[in-house]
């Protein structure tokens, strides 16, 4: 059977609790800002970060003061370029990607 969810190139997690708080997507070559690989990887990592935030919010029992402090990080690497992406739940259920 196939696992449900997205599979990235790397995941940051706590070993004991299996809580995920970061992801990595890597590409071999830089195709430019509008290359298909960078676009698909950036969309994929944003979805992964959103899923991680939702899972961490559930672990916090959806307590608003704890949920607003949550932040996950993603790294998008392509060729010799690297982009760091952060995501948080600043205003409730809306995920903010920076």
N, C-alpha and C positions, 0 to 999 in steps of 0.2 A: 504494500500500500504506500501511496505517496503521502508525505507529511503535508499538513496544511500550513500555509504561510509562505513568506518569502525567504529565500536563502541568499545571504550576502557572502562576500569574500571573507569577511571577518566580523566577529562580534565581541564586544567587551561585556563580560559578565562576572558576577560573583560566583565562585565555584560551589560554595556550600548551599546558597539559597537559589541558585540558578536565575537570579535577577539580571536582566540585560539592561545596559545603560549606554551603549554605543555601538556603532557599526562602521565597517570599512567596505568601500567598493573600489576596485583597482582595475585600470585598463592599461594595456601595453603601450599604445601609441596615442599621441595627442593629435586629434583630427580637427582641431579648431573649436571655437566656442559653440558653433552650430552643428558639430558632428553628431551623428546618430548615437554613438556609444555614450558620449557624455550626457546627452539628453535623457536616454533611457536609464542610465545609472543614477542620475540625480533624482529622477522621479521615483525610482526603486528605493533609494536610500531615504527619501522623505517619507515614503509609506512605511518603511521599516521603523523609522524613528517615531512616527505617530503610534504604531502598534506597541512599541516599547513604553512610550509615555502612558498609554491607556492601561497597560499591565501594571506599571508602577503605581498609577493612581488607584487601581484596585487593591494593590498591596497596602496602600496607605488608608484603606477603608473610605476612600473618597472624601477625606477631611480636607476642607477647602484651604485652610492655612498651610497644610503640608503639600497639597497638590500644586499650589501656586509656586512653591519653591523647587519643584522638580525640573530638571534640565537634563537632556541627553545630547550626546555629541556624535557627529558622523564625519568621516573623512573620505573625501572623494579624490582619488589619485589617478592621473592619466599622464603617461609619459613621464616628463620631469616636472609636472605641475601638480599642485596639491591644493585642495579647497577644504576648509573646515566649516561644517554646518552644525548649528545648534538648534534645538527645538525645545519649546516649553509650552505650558498651558497657562498663559497669562490671564485670560479672561474666561475661565470656565472650560467649555468644551471645544473652543477654537484652538487649534494647534498653530503656534507661530514658529515659522522657519526663518532663520537668519543665516 
